[in-house]
């Protein structure tokens, strides 16, 4: 068998796919009582394994290699972490390995000890150049396999976002409002301007903005000024006044703006221009005195939609940028944008707050909201739908995004429940 990998050997060991009548390389009967816990960090591959060699039960760690000589190549003989290895599992035993006492380490050579069809299917996956490795076989997987896994995939995706929130929370001296304000702004930048909006939020504190919540003109001057968008000469009175007000507030609070060039307008619809989003955020801050507590207590998509259904100030009715007139229309946050904000900010925020505050009901609300929310629409999700997977709500689409980015794109078929189903069928 060419191209054997440690990952595949880990898979055989973890899921007990080796034949039952095993023997060590010196001909002694071996029984796997429990494979142990898979270790994905440094040290032996499996912790707390239990095996029986002849009549003796051993408990300890198991190390797995393609070739026994990999033990020396990886310099395990110099690492105390490997002193409690009770079994060396290899595809090919090309050399005897001795432990620290000079005794030959028990070895299980697994070549010929598992169905070749499993390895053949695995090779098909990792060599496949389709959109996803199992695309030709996906139709053979029962629908319940993904359905039962979808919630766990969503939680994986949320954990990644919660990790970032927790880091920011610590750097913000465990200030809830400051942290969540920063992630709210980041969400309003969507994919293209997320980083710019995050920098904008970090350039001026939530508490400073709250001091001017009753003065929408001052909110806009602070936000547009900090965004670097009030520099230069303006022919219109409104941006001129904003610039003058900002200069006063800048000196008062000793503020430094971010670079104007960081903002991206290219290939964006005018309704998604960062200028419009900044004006909408100013309106949101003005409208909601207890924004973050209101978000946490909202248990439905309808209530959340109401929170974020704000419009930019009147100046923006006939503008998308300063000094450029357009057809008159109120710049309200669209329903598609609100849904993305709920998915990418509100639900992770609920899980983060639930985790840190010990409030299970916040997490339950978050899952309920994902089930209520219609699924996203993008090229990848259209492809998933064509392959027969459900995209009817945001829980499914978030799960599919996680499946594609964290499993399919990384060819982690051995860690994937769908891949497992196909390999064992």
N, C-alpha and C positions, 0 to 999 in steps of 0.2 A: 504494500500500500504506500503510494507516494503521497507526500504532502501532509502527513499526519501532524496534528497540532496538539499542544497541551490542553487547549480549550476543549477539544473533543474528548480527550481522556478524562478531564474533569467532569464533563457531562455524563460519560458512562459510569463513573464512580458515584457521582451525586445521586443519579436516578436509578442506580442498581440495575444497570442494563448488561452486566456481565453474566455469563452462564453460571449456574449454581455450583458445579463440581470443579472448584478451583484448587490449585496447588501452588505452593511457593516454588521458586526455581530449583530448590533442592529436594522437591518431591514430597513435601509435607502438606497434608490437607489444610485448606484455609477456608474459613467461613466469614463472610462480612455480616456482622450483627447490626451495625449502624455506621453509615458512611461519615458521620460527623457534620460539623458546620463548615460550609465553604468560606474560606478566608480570602477576601479580595484585596487585602493589604499586605504588608511585609510579613514574612515568616512562612511556615509550612502551609500547604494548600488547604488542608482540612484539619480542624481542631476537634478534639474530643471524639475521635472515632473509636469504635469498638469492634474488634475482630477476634476470632478463635483460631489459633494455630495449634493443630493436633488437639490436645485436651485443655490447653491453657487459654484463658480469655485475657486479652490485652486491651488497655485503654490508653489512648494518646493521640499523637498527630500523624498524619499521612502526607507524604510528599509525592508529587506526580511529575514525571518527565517523559519526554518522547524516548530518549536514550538514557540508560543508567549513568553514563559518563557526564551527562548534563549536571549531575550533582557536583562534580569537581569543577566543571566549567563555570558554574554559578558560585563557586567557592563556599558552598554550604558547610564544608568541613571546618571552616574557620568561624562559623556563626553559632553562638550558644543557643540561638532560637531553635536550632534543628537537633538539639541533643535528645529531645523526647519523641523523635520520630520512631514509630513502631513498625512501619511498613513503607517500603519504597515501591510505588506502582509505576511501571514503565511499559512502553510499547515494545522496546527491545532491550534486553539485558546484555549490553556489550562489555560490561566490566563489573567486577564485584566491588561494592562500596563497604567500607568498614566504619563502625561507629567509634566514638572516642576511647572505648576500651579495647579496640583492636578486633572486635567481633564483627563478622560479616553481617550487614544489615539484611533482614528478611526482605525478599523481593518477590513481587507478583508481576510476571510478564503477561500482558493482556493480549498480545498478538494472537489472533485466532480464537479469542474468548468472547467474542460478541458478533452479532449478525452483521455480515458485510453490507447488507442492504442499507442499514442505518448510516454507515459511513459513506456509501455511495450517494445517498440523498443529501447528506451534509455537504459533500463535495459539489454536488449540483448547485446547492444554495450559494456557497462562497464563490463559485466561478461564474454564477449567473450574472448577466449584464442587463437584466430587465429592470424596470422601474423599482421593483422590490424583489428580493431574491426568490421568494416563493410565488411570484405572480402566476406562473402556469398552473400551480397546484392549489391556489387559494380557494378555488371553487369547491374543493373536496373537504374543506374544513366546516364542520357544523357551526351554525350561527351562534349557538350558545357559548362557544369557546371565547370569542371576542366579547360577547355581551357580559359574561361573568368576570372578565378581566378589565373591562372598561373603567370601573370605579378605581381600581388599583393604579391604572395608568394615569388617570387624572390626579390622583394623590401624589404620584411620582413627580408629575409636572408642577403641581402646586408646591411641593417641597423645595424644588429648585428656586422658585420665586420667593418663598418664605425665607430661605437661607439668605438671599440678598436683602430682604427687609430687615432681618435680624441684625445683619452687619451694620446697616444704616442706623437702625435703632440704637445700637451701642455707640456708634460714632456721634449720634445726636443726644448723648447723655440720657438715653432711655425716654426721650420726649416723644410721646405717641403722635401728637398733632403735627409736629415738625416732620417726623418720618413719613407719615401718611400723606401729608401735603406734597412732599417731594415725589412720592410714587404716583399721586394723582396727576401732577404736572407731566411726569414721564409718560403716563398713559395717554394724555392728551396730545403728545407728540407722535403717537402711533409708531410705526416702524421707522419712518424716514427721519423724523425730528425728535425721537425719544431722548437721545443724549443731550441735545440742545435744551430741551425743556427741563431736563434734570439739572443741568448746569444753571439754568435760570432760577429754578427753585432754591438751589443752594446758594445763590448769590444774594438772596434777600430772605430774611426769616419770615415764617408764618406769622409770628407775633407782630412784626413790623407792619405787615399787610393788614392785620386785624385792627390796628389803630386807625386805619383809614377806610374801614368797611362801609361806613356811612357816607363816604365821599367817592363815588365811582370814578369821577374824573381823576382824582389823586391815585386811585388804584391803577388806572390805565397808565398814568404818567410814570408810576413806579415800575410797572411791569414792562412797558415798552422801552423805558429808559434803561432798565437793567438788561434788557435784551439787545441793547446797542442800536436800537432802531430810531432813536430821536436825535442822532447826530447828523449834521449837514443842514442845508438851507431848505426850507419848505415854503411853497407859495400859498398854501392854505392856512387859514387862521387856526383851525383845530390842532393840527400837529405843532404849530408854532407855540400855542398855549401849553400843550403837553410838555414840550421841550423846556419852556421857561419854568413850569411847575417842578419838573424833574430836577432841574439844576438846583433849585432851592432845597428839595428833599434829599438830593444826593449829598449835599454839603451837611445837611442836618444829621443824617444817619451815617455819614462817612462811607458811602457806597462806591463800589467799583463795578462797572457793567461788564458783561461778557462780550466777546467779539461778534460783531454783526455778521461776519462772513461765515459763521458756523451754521446759520439757518439755511435750509434747503427749500427752494421753491420749484425747482425743475421737475417736470413730469408729475406734478401734483395738480389736482383739480383746484381751481381758485377757492372753493368752499373749504378746502383742507389747508390753505395757506397758513403758516404759523401766525401771521398777523391776525387772522380771524380767530384762531384758537386762543391766542393771548387775550383778545377782547372778550371771548366767551368765558374764559376762566375768571376774568375780572368781574363779569356779571354773576358768575357762580359764587364767588367769594362775597359779593355784596348781598346776594339773595339769601344765603344760608349762614346764620350765625353759629349754629352748632352742626356744621357740615359732617364731621366724621362720626359723631354719635348718631346722627340721623341715618347715615349710611349703614352703620352696624345694626341699627334697630329695624331696618327695612327688610322684610321677609319675602318680598315679591318683586318680580321684574317690573310690574306696573308702578310701584312706589319708587323704585330706583330710577325708572325712566322719567318720572316726574321731577326728581331731584336734579337730573342733568339736562332737562329740557329748558335750557336758557338761551337767550339771544344776545348777540353782541350789541353794543350801544348804537345809537341812531346814526352816528357818523358812518358806520360800516354798512348801512343799508345800501349805499351807492358807491362803496369802495371795497376793494380787496387788498389794496396797498395804499400807503399814504400818498396823496396827490394824484391818484389815478381814478377817475370817475368810471363807474360801470352802471348797468341797468339796475334800477331800484328793486331790492328784495331783502327781506329781513334775514339776517344770518343766524338761524337757529341751529343748535347742534342736532344733526340728523340722527334718525333712529338707528341706522347701521353703525354710526360712530359711538352712540351711547351703548349699544350692545358690546362693542369691542372694549370700551372702558369698563363695563361691568365684568367681562370675562378676564381682562388682563390686570385690573386693579381691585375692583370691589371684592370679588370672590377670594383672591389670594389674601387681601386685607382681612376679610372675615376669618379665614383659617388661621392667619398669623395671630390675630387678636384672641381667637378661641384657644389657640395653643398656649400663648403666654399668660392669658388671664384665667385659664382653666375653665372656659365656658364652652361646653360641648355644643350648646344650641347655636353658637355662631357658625361652627363648622357644618352643622345640619342645615342651617339656612343657606350656606354657600352651595352645598350639593343640590338643594331644592331649586335654587335659582338657576343653576346650570341645566337642570332637567326642564325647567320652564322656558329657558331661553332658546330660540331657534338656532340651529347650527350655523357656523360660519360658511362662507362660500369663497373658495379659492381654487386654483388649478389642482393642487394636491387632493383636496377634499372631493372635487369632482371626479378625480381618478379613482379614489376609494369607493365612491358611490357606484361607478361603472363596474368595479370589481365585486360589488354586492354587499359592502359593509354599510352599516347604518350611519346616516348623517343628519338625522331628524332633529337632534337637539345639541346644545353646546357641550353637554357631558360627553356625548359620542365624538364630536369633532375635536374636542380638546384631547380625548384619549387617542384619536387617530393621529393627531399632530405629534404626540409623545411617542407613539408607536413608530412613526416614520423617522423622526429625528434621532431617537435614542436607541432604536433597535434595527430597523431596516437599513438606514443609511450607514450604520456602523457594523452591519452584517452580524448582529448579535442573535443569530437564529437559535443558538443553543439556550439562550436566556429567555426566549420568546415562547409564550404559551401556544401560539399558532404554529411556530416552527417545531415545537415539541410534539404537537399533535400530528403534524405531517411526518416527522421523523419516525414516530413509533407506529404509524398506521401501516 
